[in-house]
Amino acid sequence: PDDLESEDARVPVRLSSSETSRRLAVRPPNLEFCCRPAGRPEGIVRWLPRLGEFNFGSQEDAHELLRSVLRLIEDEELRECSEALRRQTSGAGAGLGAAPLLEPNADLTAAPSRLFGGLLVSQCTCTNRECAANSYTFEAFMDLSLDITEATDSVEDALKLFTAPERLDKKNGWKCETCSQTVRARKQLTIYSAPNLLVLNLKRFRYGGMQNKVTRSVSFEVSLNLRPFLWRHSAAETEVGKPLMYELRAVVVHLDKAGFSHFGHYVAYVPRRAPEGAQGHVRWYLLDDSQVTEVSEAEVRQ
């Protein structure tokens, strides 16, 4: 719309907190979102300089765009919370020049992490039969990048490969803290805490050669059960065997020429489901810049 830059077209994120301590995590109780029609690409182009690393006319990656947008939202939310805390402490008679501090993990409580954030757990098992100790490390994630190989025909196959156990080689031995021996440990990466919104990135870039894009077709369904890929002792495993279902909301596609990955064009396919209780199948739409066209599900699956 023409009023893309107007105040009414923005998505307000309000922060409020009763915290008065000098260290504060972001805990906004009232996120308010305003729905609006899709905007023309020109408005987004005018907004790109706020990301810093993106320049008009240069070739950029959609995955990096998503990460940059989420970082910007997080930074602005944390800055607003910090300023609110500064005003609180100033009103309480705090000394000048004493900047309020956020909690070290405040970023994990911001809106992007609450929506897209999950937690991975890496388990290393000592292969010394007399030891067999386990070691666990945790890592936050906003999306999962999945490899595409000859064995990955579907998104589920890629997730199986991502969470498959591996044996560390001799050059990459692991020193067990329990038995103090360097062993070829068994390592497995699984999802400890599943996000509210799951973003999967299929790694189609490969090094070497001129045509460096993996063009192998990867099938998918409109729903995904994430339960098989969770850690067996995960907090989400309170109901063992119950599916943890995700519904597909969008598919972002890079259109290339002759298998080149360093330039091209991005489009998105989005499904529209019939209202609850109504009859009808899922209808798919192609979003290509400012053009929106209804397409068949067969085209999406290609």
C-alpha positions as a Markdown table, in Angstrom:
| # | Residue | x | y | z |
|---|---|---|---|---|
| 1 | Pro | 0.0 | 0.0 | 0.0 |
| 2 | Asp | 1.0 | 3.6 | -0.5 |
| 3 | Asp | 1.0 | 4.3 | 3.2 |
| 4 | Leu | 3.6 | 1.6 | 3.9 |
| 5 | Glu | 5.7 | 4.1 | 5.9 |
| 6 | Ser | 2.8 | 5.5 | 7.9 |
| 7 | Glu | 2.4 | 4.9 | 11.7 |
| 8 | Asp | -0.7 | 2.8 | 11.2 |
| 9 | Ala | 1.2 | 0.4 | 8.9 |
| 10 | Arg | 3.9 | -0.5 | 11.4 |
| 11 | Val | 4.0 | -3.5 | 13.7 |
| 12 | Pro | 4.2 | -2.1 | 17.2 |
| 13 | Val | 6.0 | -4.1 | 19.9 |
| 14 | Arg | 5.3 | -2.7 | 23.3 |
| 15 | Leu | 7.5 | -3.5 | 26.3 |
| 16 | Ser | 6.5 | -3.1 | 29.9 |
| 17 | Ser | 8.0 | -4.4 | 33.1 |
| 18 | Ser | 7.8 | -3.8 | 36.8 |
| 19 | Glu | 11.4 | -4.6 | 37.3 |
| 20 | Thr | 13.4 | -2.0 | 39.2 |
| 21 | Ser | 16.7 | -3.8 | 39.5 |
| 22 | Arg | 19.7 | -2.6 | 37.6 |
| 23 | Arg | 19.9 | -5.9 | 35.7 |
| 24 | Leu | 16.9 | -6.8 | 33.7 |
| 25 | Ala | 15.8 | -9.5 | 31.2 |
| 26 | Val | 13.2 | -8.7 | 28.6 |
| 27 | Arg | 9.8 | -10.0 | 29.7 |
| 28 | Pro | 7.2 | -8.0 | 27.7 |
| 29 | Pro | 3.7 | -9.3 | 28.6 |
| 30 | Asn | 1.8 | -7.4 | 25.8 |
| 31 | Leu | 3.1 | -7.9 | 22.3 |
| 32 | Glu | 0.6 | -6.3 | 19.9 |
| 33 | Phe | 0.7 | -7.0 | 16.2 |
| 34 | Cys | -1.3 | -5.1 | 13.6 |
| 35 | Cys | -2.4 | -7.1 | 10.5 |
| 36 | Arg | -2.1 | -5.4 | 7.1 |
| 37 | Pro | -2.1 | -6.3 | 3.4 |
| 38 | Ala | 1.2 | -7.3 | 1.9 |
| 39 | Gly | 3.4 | -4.4 | 0.9 |
| 40 | Arg | 5.1 | -3.7 | -2.4 |
| 41 | Pro | 8.8 | -4.7 | -2.6 |
| 42 | Glu | 9.7 | -1.0 | -3.0 |
| 43 | Gly | 8.9 | -0.3 | 0.6 |
| 44 | Ile | 11.1 | -3.1 | 1.8 |
| 45 | Val | 14.0 | -1.9 | -0.4 |
| 46 | Arg | 13.7 | 1.5 | 1.2 |
| 47 | Trp | 13.9 | -0.2 | 4.6 |
| 48 | Leu | 17.0 | -2.4 | 3.8 |
| 49 | Pro | 19.7 | 0.2 | 4.8 |
| 50 | Arg | 18.6 | -0.4 | 8.4 |
| 51 | Leu | 20.1 | -3.9 | 8.2 |
| 52 | Gly | 23.6 | -2.5 | 7.5 |
| 53 | Glu | 25.0 | -5.5 | 5.7 |
| 54 | Phe | 22.5 | -5.3 | 2.8 |
| 55 | Asn | 22.9 | -3.0 | -0.2 |
| 56 | Phe | 20.5 | -2.2 | -3.0 |
| 57 | Gly | 21.4 | -4.0 | -6.2 |
| 58 | Ser | 23.7 | -6.6 | -4.7 |
| 59 | Gln | 23.1 | -10.3 | -4.6 |
| 60 | Glu | 22.0 | -11.5 | -1.2 |
| 61 | Asp | 20.7 | -14.7 | 0.4 |
| 62 | Ala | 17.2 | -15.0 | 1.7 |
| 63 | His | 18.4 | -17.0 | 4.8 |
| 64 | Glu | 20.8 | -14.2 | 5.7 |
| 65 | Leu | 18.0 | -11.7 | 5.2 |
| 66 | Leu | 15.8 | -13.5 | 7.7 |
| 67 | Arg | 18.6 | -13.7 | 10.3 |
| 68 | Ser | 19.4 | -10.0 | 9.8 |
| 69 | Val | 15.7 | -8.9 | 10.2 |
| 70 | Leu | 15.4 | -11.0 | 13.4 |
| 71 | Arg | 18.7 | -9.5 | 14.8 |
| 72 | Leu | 17.4 | -6.0 | 14.0 |
| 73 | Ile | 14.1 | -6.7 | 15.8 |
| 74 | Glu | 16.0 | -8.1 | 18.8 |
| 75 | Asp | 18.4 | -5.2 | 19.0 |
| 76 | Glu | 15.6 | -2.6 | 18.9 |
| 77 | Glu | 13.6 | -4.5 | 21.5 |
| 78 | Leu | 16.6 | -4.8 | 23.9 |
| 79 | Arg | 17.5 | -1.1 | 23.3 |
| 80 | Glu | 14.0 | -0.1 | 24.1 |
| 81 | Cys | 14.0 | -2.2 | 27.3 |
| 82 | Ser | 17.4 | -0.8 | 28.3 |
| 83 | Glu | 16.1 | 2.8 | 27.8 |
| 84 | Ala | 13.0 | 2.0 | 29.9 |
| 85 | Leu | 15.2 | 0.7 | 32.7 |
| 86 | Arg | 17.4 | 3.8 | 32.4 |
| 87 | Arg | 14.4 | 6.0 | 32.9 |
| 88 | Gln | 13.3 | 3.9 | 35.9 |
| 89 | Thr | 16.7 | 4.0 | 37.6 |
| 90 | Ser | 17.0 | 7.8 | 36.9 |
| 91 | Gly | 13.7 | 8.4 | 38.5 |
| 92 | Ala | 14.8 | 6.4 | 41.5 |
| 93 | Gly | 17.8 | 8.7 | 42.0 |
| 94 | Ala | 20.5 | 6.6 | 40.4 |
| 95 | Gly | 23.8 | 8.3 | 39.9 |
| 96 | Leu | 24.6 | 9.8 | 36.5 |
| 97 | Gly | 26.7 | 7.7 | 34.2 |
| 98 | Ala | 25.7 | 4.4 | 35.7 |
| 99 | Ala | 24.2 | 2.6 | 32.7 |
| 100 | Pro | 21.6 | 0.0 | 33.4 |
| 101 | Leu | 22.6 | -3.6 | 32.5 |
| 102 | Leu | 20.4 | -6.2 | 31.0 |
| 103 | Glu | 20.7 | -9.9 | 32.0 |
| 104 | Pro | 23.4 | -11.7 | 30.0 |
| 105 | Asn | 20.7 | -13.9 | 28.4 |
| 106 | Ala | 18.2 | -11.1 | 27.7 |
| 107 | Asp | 18.4 | -11.8 | 24.0 |
| 108 | Leu | 16.8 | -15.2 | 24.7 |
| 109 | Thr | 13.7 | -13.5 | 26.1 |
| 110 | Ala | 13.2 | -11.1 | 23.2 |
| 111 | Ala | 10.5 | -11.6 | 20.6 |
| 112 | Pro | 12.6 | -13.4 | 17.9 |
| 113 | Ser | 13.9 | -16.0 | 20.3 |
| 114 | Arg | 10.5 | -16.6 | 21.9 |
| 115 | Leu | 9.0 | -17.2 | 18.4 |
| 116 | Phe | 11.8 | -18.9 | 16.5 |
| 117 | Gly | 14.2 | -19.9 | 19.3 |
| 118 | Gly | 14.9 | -23.5 | 20.2 |
| 119 | Leu | 17.7 | -25.5 | 21.9 |
| 120 | Leu | 20.0 | -28.2 | 20.6 |
| 121 | Val | 21.7 | -30.7 | 22.8 |
| 122 | Ser | 25.0 | -32.4 | 21.8 |
| 123 | Gln | 25.6 | -35.7 | 23.6 |
| 124 | Cys | 29.1 | -37.3 | 23.6 |
| 125 | Thr | 29.4 | -40.8 | 24.9 |
| 126 | Cys | 32.7 | -42.3 | 25.9 |
| 127 | Thr | 33.5 | -45.5 | 24.1 |
| 128 | Asn | 35.7 | -46.8 | 26.8 |
| 129 | Arg | 33.7 | -49.8 | 28.0 |
| 130 | Glu | 34.8 | -49.3 | 31.6 |
| 131 | Cys | 33.6 | -45.7 | 31.5 |
| 132 | Ala | 30.7 | -45.1 | 29.1 |
| 133 | Ala | 30.2 | -41.6 | 30.6 |
| 134 | Asn | 28.1 | -39.0 | 28.8 |
| 135 | Ser | 28.8 | -35.3 | 28.4 |
| 136 | Tyr | 26.1 | -32.7 | 27.3 |
| 137 | Thr | 26.4 | -29.3 | 25.7 |
| 138 | Phe | 23.6 | -27.0 | 24.7 |
| 139 | Glu | 23.3 | -24.5 | 21.9 |
| 140 | Ala | 20.5 | -22.1 | 21.1 |
| 141 | Phe | 19.2 | -21.9 | 17.5 |
| 142 | Met | 16.9 | -19.8 | 15.4 |
| 143 | Asp | 16.8 | -22.1 | 12.4 |
| 144 | Leu | 18.2 | -25.5 | 11.4 |
| 145 | Ser | 20.5 | -25.8 | 8.4 |
| 146 | Leu | 20.1 | -29.3 | 6.8 |
| 147 | Asp | 22.6 | -31.0 | 4.4 |
| 148 | Ile | 21.4 | -32.4 | 1.1 |
| 149 | Thr | 23.0 | -35.7 | 0.1 |
| 150 | Glu | 22.2 | -38.6 | -2.2 |
| 151 | Ala | 20.5 | -40.2 | 0.8 |
| 152 | Thr | 18.1 | -37.2 | 1.5 |
| 153 | Asp | 15.0 | -37.5 | -0.6 |
| 154 | Ser | 12.8 | -35.6 | 1.8 |
| 155 | Val | 12.8 | -33.1 | 4.6 |
| 156 | Glu | 12.4 | -36.0 | 7.1 |
| 157 | Asp | 15.5 | -37.7 | 5.6 |
| 158 | Ala | 17.5 | -34.4 | 6.1 |
| 159 | Leu | 16.4 | -34.2 | 9.7 |
| 160 | Lys | 17.3 | -37.9 | 10.2 |
| 161 | Leu | 20.8 | -37.1 | 8.9 |
| 162 | Phe | 21.0 | -34.0 | 11.1 |
| 163 | Thr | 20.3 | -36.0 | 14.2 |
| 164 | Ala | 22.1 | -39.2 | 13.2 |
| 165 | Pro | 24.8 | -40.5 | 15.6 |
| 166 | Glu | 28.4 | -40.2 | 14.4 |
| 167 | Arg | 31.8 | -41.6 | 15.6 |
| 168 | Leu | 34.6 | -39.1 | 15.9 |
| 169 | Asp | 37.7 | -40.1 | 14.0 |
| 170 | Lys | 41.2 | -40.4 | 15.4 |
| 171 | Lys | 42.2 | -36.9 | 14.4 |
| 172 | Asn | 39.2 | -35.5 | 16.2 |
| 173 | Gly | 39.3 | -37.5 | 19.4 |
| 174 | Trp | 37.4 | -36.5 | 22.4 |
| 175 | Lys | 38.9 | -36.4 | 25.9 |
| 176 | Cys | 36.5 | -37.9 | 28.5 |
| 177 | Glu | 36.5 | -35.9 | 31.7 |
| 178 | Thr | 35.5 | -39.0 | 33.7 |
| 179 | Cys | 38.2 | -41.5 | 32.6 |
| 180 | Ser | 40.7 | -38.8 | 31.3 |
| 181 | Gln | 41.2 | -40.8 | 28.1 |
| 182 | Thr | 41.0 | -39.5 | 24.5 |
| 183 | Val | 38.6 | -41.7 | 22.7 |
| 184 | Arg | 36.7 | -41.9 | 19.4 |
| 185 | Ala | 33.5 | -40.8 | 21.1 |
| 186 | Arg | 29.9 | -41.3 | 19.9 |
| 187 | Lys | 28.3 | -38.0 | 19.2 |
| 188 | Gln | 24.7 | -37.1 | 18.5 |
| 189 | Leu | 22.9 | -33.8 | 18.0 |
| 190 | Thr | 19.2 | -33.7 | 18.8 |
| 191 | Ile | 16.6 | -31.1 | 19.6 |
| 192 | Tyr | 16.2 | -30.5 | 23.3 |
| 193 | Ser | 13.6 | -27.7 | 23.1 |
| 194 | Ala | 11.5 | -27.2 | 20.0 |
| 195 | Pro | 10.6 | -23.7 | 18.8 |
| 196 | Asn | 7.2 | -22.3 | 18.3 |
| 197 | Leu | 8.0 | -21.5 | 14.7 |
| 198 | Leu | 10.4 | -23.9 | 13.0 |
| 199 | Val | 12.6 | -22.6 | 10.1 |
| 200 | Leu | 14.5 | -25.2 | 8.0 |
| 201 | Asn | 17.2 | -24.1 | 5.7 |
| 202 | Leu | 18.2 | -26.6 | 3.0 |
| 203 | Lys | 22.0 | -26.2 | 2.3 |
| 204 | Arg | 22.1 | -26.0 | -1.5 |
| 205 | Phe | 25.4 | -24.2 | -1.7 |
| 206 | Arg | 28.6 | -26.2 | -2.3 |
| 207 | Tyr | 32.2 | -25.2 | -2.7 |
| 208 | Gly | 34.1 | -25.8 | -5.9 |
| 209 | Gly | 33.3 | -25.5 | -9.6 |
| 210 | Met | 31.2 | -22.9 | -11.5 |
| 211 | Gln | 27.9 | -24.6 | -11.0 |
| 212 | Asn | 27.9 | -24.8 | -7.3 |
| 213 | Lys | 24.2 | -25.3 | -6.4 |
| 214 | Val | 22.8 | -28.6 | -5.2 |
| 215 | Thr | 19.7 | -28.9 | -7.4 |
| 216 | Arg | 18.5 | -32.3 | -6.0 |
| 217 | Ser | 14.8 | -32.3 | -5.4 |
| 218 | Val | 13.7 | -32.7 | -1.8 |
| 219 | Ser | 10.1 | -33.7 | -1.1 |
| 220 | Phe | 8.0 | -32.4 | 1.8 |
| 221 | Glu | 4.6 | -32.6 | 3.3 |
| 222 | Val | 2.3 | -29.9 | 4.6 |
| 223 | Ser | 2.7 | -31.2 | 8.1 |
| 224 | Leu | 5.8 | -32.4 | 10.0 |
| 225 | Asn | 6.1 | -34.5 | 13.1 |
| 226 | Leu | 9.2 | -33.3 | 15.0 |
| 227 | Arg | 8.9 | -35.8 | 17.8 |
| 228 | Pro | 11.4 | -38.4 | 16.4 |
| 229 | Phe | 14.1 | -35.8 | 16.3 |
| 230 | Leu | 13.8 | -34.7 | 20.0 |
| 231 | Trp | 16.2 | -35.7 | 22.7 |
| 232 | Arg | 14.7 | -38.7 | 24.5 |
| 233 | His | 14.8 | -36.8 | 27.9 |
| 234 | Ser | 13.7 | -33.5 | 26.5 |
| 235 | Ala | 11.3 | -31.3 | 28.4 |
| 236 | Ala | 8.9 | -31.7 | 25.5 |
| 237 | Glu | 8.9 | -35.5 | 26.0 |
| 238 | Thr | 6.3 | -35.3 | 28.7 |
| 239 | Glu | 3.9 | -37.3 | 26.6 |
| 240 | Val | 6.0 | -40.0 | 25.0 |
| 241 | Gly | 4.7 | -41.1 | 21.5 |
| 242 | Lys | 2.4 | -38.1 | 21.1 |
| 243 | Pro | 3.2 | -36.3 | 17.8 |
| 244 | Leu | 4.7 | -32.8 | 17.9 |
| 245 | Met | 3.1 | -31.5 | 14.7 |
| 246 | Tyr | 4.1 | -28.4 | 12.6 |
| 247 | Glu | 2.0 | -27.1 | 9.7 |
| 248 | Leu | 3.8 | -25.7 | 6.7 |
| 249 | Arg | 3.3 | -21.9 | 6.3 |
| 250 | Ala | 5.7 | -21.0 | 3.5 |
| 251 | Val | 8.3 | -22.4 | 1.1 |
| 252 | Val | 11.1 | -20.0 | -0.1 |
| 253 | Val | 12.7 | -21.0 | -3.4 |
| 254 | His | 15.8 | -19.8 | -5.1 |
| 255 | Leu | 15.4 | -19.6 | -8.9 |
| 256 | Asp | 18.8 | -20.1 | -10.6 |
| 257 | Lys | 20.1 | -20.4 | -14.1 |
| 258 | Ala | 22.2 | -23.4 | -15.0 |
| 259 | Gly | 22.9 | -24.3 | -11.4 |
| 260 | Phe | 24.6 | -21.1 | -10.3 |
| 261 | Ser | 24.0 | -20.2 | -6.7 |
| 262 | His | 25.7 | -16.7 | -6.6 |
| 263 | Phe | 22.8 | -15.0 | -8.4 |
| 264 | Gly | 19.2 | -15.6 | -9.1 |
| 265 | His | 15.8 | -14.7 | -7.8 |
| 266 | Tyr | 13.8 | -15.6 | -4.7 |
| 267 | Val | 10.0 | -16.4 | -4.7 |
| 268 | Ala | 7.8 | -17.9 | -2.0 |
| 269 | Tyr | 4.9 | -20.3 | -2.0 |
| 270 | Val | 2.3 | -20.0 | 0.7 |
| 271 | Pro | -0.7 | -22.3 | 1.4 |
| 272 | Arg | -4.1 | -21.1 | 2.4 |
| 273 | Arg | -6.3 | -23.5 | 4.2 |
| 274 | Ala | -10.0 | -23.6 | 4.3 |
| 275 | Pro | -11.6 | -22.2 | 7.5 |
| 276 | Glu | -12.0 | -24.7 | 10.3 |
| 277 | Gly | -15.0 | -26.9 | 9.7 |
| 278 | Ala | -15.3 | -25.9 | 6.0 |
| 279 | Gln | -14.8 | -28.1 | 3.0 |
| 280 | Gly | -12.0 | -27.7 | 0.6 |
| 281 | His | -8.3 | -28.4 | -0.1 |
| 282 | Val | -5.3 | -26.3 | 0.6 |
| 283 | Arg | -4.8 | -23.6 | -2.1 |
| 284 | Trp | -1.3 | -22.5 | -2.9 |
| 285 | Tyr | -0.1 | -19.1 | -4.0 |
| 286 | Leu | 3.1 | -17.9 | -5.6 |
| 287 | Leu | 4.5 | -14.7 | -4.3 |
| 288 | Asp | 6.9 | -13.2 | -6.8 |
| 289 | Asp | 7.8 | -9.6 | -5.9 |
| 290 | Ser | 4.5 | -7.7 | -6.2 |
| 291 | Gln | 2.7 | -10.5 | -8.2 |
| 292 | Val | 0.5 | -13.0 | -6.4 |
| 293 | Thr | -0.7 | -16.0 | -8.5 |
| 294 | Glu | -2.6 | -19.1 | -7.5 |
| 295 | Val | -0.7 | -22.3 | -8.5 |
| 296 | Ser | -1.2 | -26.0 | -8.2 |
| 297 | Glu | 0.3 | -28.1 | -5.4 |
| 298 | Ala | 2.2 | -30.1 | -8.1 |
| 299 | Glu | 4.1 | -27.0 | -9.1 |
| 300 | Val | 5.1 | -26.3 | -5.5 |
| 301 | Arg | 6.4 | -29.8 | -5.1 |
| 302 | Gln | 8.6 | -29.5 | -8.1 |
